[in-house]
Amino acid sequence: MDEVIEPEDDAVDELMEQDGAFDSDGEASYACWACGEEVVIPIDPTMGHRQDYVEDCPVCCRPNEIHVELDPEDGHVRCWNSQVG
């Protein structure tokens, strides 16, 4: 099991660029691979520095595999999605 590393609060406030978009309110976005809809997702740094899960697009209901990486040093977030299967 991976060690969970939580970024400091200041680093979380400075989360910025990624493949989607991120704002300091703790949300990121990505474009659904199937329909292109921009989907906003919450980013929870307490869930660890690497997060992978499947989420259905709220518009077309196709599954998206979501990947989130948080850099524990500077709070940089990278978020992207891919087609499931």
GIHUTA-V421815 format. One record per pair of residues at least 6 apart in sequence whose C-alpha atoms are under 6 Angstrom apart, sorted by the first residue. I is the first residue (numbers start at 1). J is the second residue. D is the distance in whole Angstrom. If there is no record, write none. Layout:
# GIHUTA-V421815
<<I;J;D> <I;J;D>>
This chain:
# GIHUTA-V421815
<<4;48;5> <5;48;6> <7;72;5> <7;75;6> <11;74;5> <11;75;4> <12;75;5> <13;24;5> <15;75;5> <15;76;5> <15;77;6> <16;22;6> <18;77;6> <18;78;4> <18;79;6> <19;79;6> <19;80;6> <20;29;5> <20;30;5> <20;79;6> <21;28;5> <21;29;5> <22;28;4> <26;42;6> <26;43;5> <27;41;5> <27;42;4> <27;43;5> <28;40;6> <28;41;5> <29;39;5> <29;40;4> <29;41;6> <30;38;6> <30;39;5> <31;37;5> <31;38;4> <49;69;6> <49;70;5> <50;68;6> <50;69;5> <51;67;6> <51;68;5> <52;66;6> <52;67;5> <53;65;6> <53;66;5> <54;64;6> <54;65;4> <54;66;6> <55;63;6> <55;64;5> <56;62;5> <56;63;4> <56;64;6> <64;82;6> <64;83;5> <64;84;6> <65;81;5> <65;82;5> <65;84;6> <66;81;5> <67;79;6> <67;80;5> <67;81;6> <68;78;6> <68;79;4> <69;77;6> <69;78;5> <70;76;6> <70;77;5>>
